Amino acid sequence: MKSRILKCITAITLFPALAITVYAQAQQFDSTETGEGFPFKLRGGFLIVVEGRIGTVRNLKVAIDTGGTRNIVDRKIADKFLLIRHPSEIYAFDRVVGTESATFPEVQFGAIQVANVSMLIANLGDFSTFGNDVDAIIGSDFLRLGTFTIDYDAKKMLFRSMDSLEVADARKSNPGLLTVELRVQGQQLRFLVDSGFPDILLFEDRLRKYAPQVRVEHEINRFRIGSRLQGKKVILPKTWLGSREKDVAVLTVGGPPDSVLPGIVGLLGTASLKAHRIAFNYASNRLAWH
């Protein structure tokens, strides 16, 4: 069922996951981006893919993944460059995968260009069916250096790059990933905001550890992510998404080791919000949608 989920090629690495809590606001939407933006295609109803370029290699399909710390390029693209490579690792849900990294001279996605970009190198197709359809992934390592809005109605992404002072402030205020606290059955639970995942995912081990009184109900079915990870689809009662409390369907799995994403109980796939627009601001630690 979920073997096609891109998060099987997650860019959540073994670097420290120093996520800062942000507070979701559904009642007030404020986007500071200007301009017409650049178009994207929505794969599988959730995965944002834009046209990109790495060096002189053009017409690449680039996925936008707020749930990943690092940028990743497919090995077939990386092999077109003569670059010094260094050993590295990716944490892919339930295992560590050895890989390499290199600094690429220039990367462009949509209307955004940046020079000397460090990227991990991996065979994306080995991890996911969606990996066969994309050439690279842009993660929060770069996304947090600007503010951006995903306009699902217009199928456009608006991005405002920061100046050098704003970048320095952003690195201080949010050195890691974007998270959000959701109120569930009277408890505040922290989720990683993840545009590369289609649903809400709960780590069962973390839920029992941080909020043992929170209950799930009514198992709907079971599923498998990739060849190793199994879980259940259940109902999570009394969950606040924005200004409304409702019972929501979520996926549950065992969860990563305690050293990976400490304090986070799961993933909030942005597609699960069913929003018209979502604004991301890493520097001020805020997420807004309507």
ZAMARGU-4260 file (C-alpha; in steps of 0.2 Angstrom, whole numbers, plus 5000, padded with zeros to 4 digits):
<rodrens>
0) 5000/5000/5000 | 5013/5013/5005 | 5028/5006/4997 | 5028/5021/4985 | 5030/5033/4999
5) 5045/5045/4996 | 5050/5045/5014 | 5057/5028/5012 | 5072/5038/5005 | 5071/5051/5019
10) 5085/5063/5021 | 5084/5063/5040 | 5102/5060/5043 | 5112/5056/5058 | 5116/5074/5061
15) 5109/5082/5077 | 5090/5085/5075 | 5089/5101/5083 | 5071/5105/5079 | 5062/5121/5086
20) 5044/5120/5090 | 5033/5131/5079 | 5014/5134/5082 | 5002/5130/5068 | 4990/5144/5064
25) 4975/5140/5053 | 4965/5156/5058 | 4977/5169/5052 | 4987/5167/5035 | 5001/5179/5031
30) 5012/5176/5017 | 5027/5188/5014 | 5032/5181/4997 | 5030/5191/4982 | 5030/5188/4963
35) 5021/5175/4953 | 5031/5160/4959 | 5036/5145/4949 | 5025/5130/4945 | 5026/5112/4952
40) 5018/5096/4949 | 5009/5086/4963 | 5014/5067/4962 | 5003/5055/4971 | 4993/5069/4978
45) 5007/5075/4990 | 5024/5075/4983 | 5029/5093/4976 | 5041/5091/4961 | 5048/5106/4952
50) 5060/5108/4937 | 5078/5110/4941 | 5096/5111/4936 | 5112/5105/4943 | 5127/5113/4935
55) 5124/5111/4916 | 5112/5096/4918 | 5095/5103/4915 | 5077/5098/4915 | 5079/5088/4931
60) 5064/5083/4942 | 5067/5090/4960 | 5056/5085/4975 | 5054/5098/4989 | 5055/5089/5006
65) 5053/5099/5022 | 5055/5082/5032 | 5073/5080/5026 | 5088/5088/5033 | 5099/5087/5018
70) 5099/5089/4999 | 5100/5072/4989 | 5105/5069/4971 | 5103/5053/4962 | 5119/5044/4958
75) 5115/5044/4939 | 5116/5063/4940 | 5131/5064/4952 | 5141/5053/4940 | 5140/5066/4927
80) 5152/5077/4938 | 5170/5075/4943 | 5169/5079/4961 | 5178/5075/4977 | 5166/5063/4987
85) 5166/5060/5005 | 5158/5045/5015 | 5141/5049/5023 | 5125/5041/5030 | 5107/5042/5028
90) 5094/5036/5041 | 5080/5028/5031 | 5066/5025/5044 | 5073/5009/5052 | 5091/5007/5046
95) 5107/5017/5042 | 5111/5017/5023 | 5129/5021/5019 | 5131/5034/5005 | 5142/5048/4999
100) 5142/5067/4998 | 5149/5081/4987 | 5149/5099/4984 | 5140/5104/4968 | 5145/5120/4959
105) 5127/5126/4956 | 5109/5120/4960 | 5093/5128/4953 | 5076/5123/4957 | 5062/5134/4950
110) 5068/5151/4950 | 5080/5149/4964 | 5099/5147/4962 | 5112/5144/4974 | 5131/5140/4972
115) 5142/5127/4980 | 5128/5116/4987 | 5133/5101/4998 | 5122/5086/4993 | 5121/5068/4998
120) 5122/5055/4983 | 5111/5040/4983 | 5102/5028/4971 | 5084/5035/4974 | 5076/5021/4965
125) 5082/5008/4977 | 5071/5016/4991 | 5055/5020/4983 | 5045/5019/4967 | 5044/5038/4967
130) 5063/5038/4968 | 5063/5032/4950 | 5053/5048/4945 | 5064/5061/4953 | 5082/5066/4951
135) 5086/5076/4967 | 5078/5081/4983 | 5079/5098/4991 | 5078/5097/5010 | 5077/5109/5025
140) 5096/5112/5024 | 5092/5124/5010 | 5073/5128/5013 | 5076/5135/5030 | 5086/5150/5022
145) 5071/5158/5015 | 5052/5159/5017 | 5041/5150/5005 | 5022/5147/5002 | 5015/5131/4993
150) 4999/5136/4984 | 4990/5120/4980 | 4976/5129/4971 | 4988/5137/4958 | 5001/5123/4959
155) 5014/5136/4962 | 5028/5138/4975 | 5033/5156/4980 | 5050/5158/4988 | 5059/5173/4995
160) 5077/5171/4998 | 5085/5179/5013 | 5100/5192/5014 | 5116/5187/5023 | 5110/5194/5040
165) 5093/5186/5039 | 5102/5169/5035 | 5113/5171/5050 | 5098/5174/5061 | 5089/5159/5053
170) 5104/5148/5057 | 5103/5154/5075 | 5085/5153/5078 | 5082/5136/5069 | 5097/5125/5066
175) 5087/5110/5062 | 5069/5105/5056 | 5052/5113/5056 | 5041/5105/5069 | 5023/5109/5075
180) 5014/5106/5091 | 4996/5098/5089 | 4984/5096/5103 | 4978/5078/5105 | 4966/5073/5118
185) 4972/5088/5129 | 4991/5084/5126 | 5003/5094/5116 | 5012/5082/5104 | 5026/5088/5093
190) 5027/5082/5074 | 5039/5085/5061 | 5032/5095/5046 | 5035/5084/5031 | 5030/5089/5013
195) 5037/5072/5008 | 5025/5062/5017 | 5006/5060/5012 | 4998/5057/5029 | 5000/5059/5048
200) 5012/5046/5055 | 5014/5042/5074 | 5029/5033/5081 | 5020/5021/5093 | 5036/5019/5105
205) 5037/5038/5106 | 5018/5040/5110 | 5019/5028/5124 | 5035/5037/5131 | 5029/5055/5130
210) 5010/5053/5131 | 5005/5036/5137 | 4987/5042/5141 | 4984/5047/5123 | 4974/5033/5114
215) 4971/5027/5097 | 4956/5018/5091 | 4948/5008/5078 | 4961/4999/5068 | 4957/5001/5049
220) 4970/4991/5041 | 4988/4986/5041 | 5001/4992/5028 | 5020/4990/5024 | 5032/5004/5019
225) 5046/4996/5008 | 5051/4979/5012 | 5054/4980/5031 | 5043/4993/5040 | 5025/4988/5044
230) 5012/4997/5053 | 4993/5001/5056 | 4981/5014/5050 | 4970/5019/5065 | 4959/5033/5071
235) 4967/5046/5083 | 4952/5055/5092 | 4950/5073/5097 | 4965/5080/5087 | 4966/5099/5084
240) 4971/5103/5066 | 4970/5122/5065 | 4954/5128/5073 | 4944/5112/5073 | 4945/5097/5084
245) 4941/5080/5075 | 4945/5062/5074 | 4958/5059/5061 | 4965/5044/5052 | 4984/5041/5056
250) 4997/5028/5052 | 5007/5021/5066 | 5024/5012/5066 | 5037/5008/5079 | 5048/5023/5077
255) 5066/5027/5075 | 5080/5026/5089 | 5079/5039/5103 | 5094/5048/5096 | 5085/5052/5080
260) 5072/5066/5080 | 5072/5067/5099 | 5055/5073/5107 | 5046/5071/5090 | 5031/5059/5090
265) 5028/5058/5072 | 5027/5066/5055 | 5013/5079/5049 | 5012/5076/5031 | 5007/5093/5024
270) 4995/5085/5011 | 4985/5078/5026 | 4980/5096/5030 | 4970/5098/5014 | 4975/5116/5013
275) 4973/5129/4999 | 4990/5137/5004 | 5003/5133/5017 | 5017/5146/5022 | 5033/5141/5030
280) 5045/5152/5039 | 5059/5143/5048 | 5067/5160/5054 | 5052/5164/5064 | 5047/5146/5068
285) 5030/5147/5061 | 5018/5137/5050 | 5002/5144/5043 | 4989/5137/5032 | 4971/5140/5026
</rodrens>
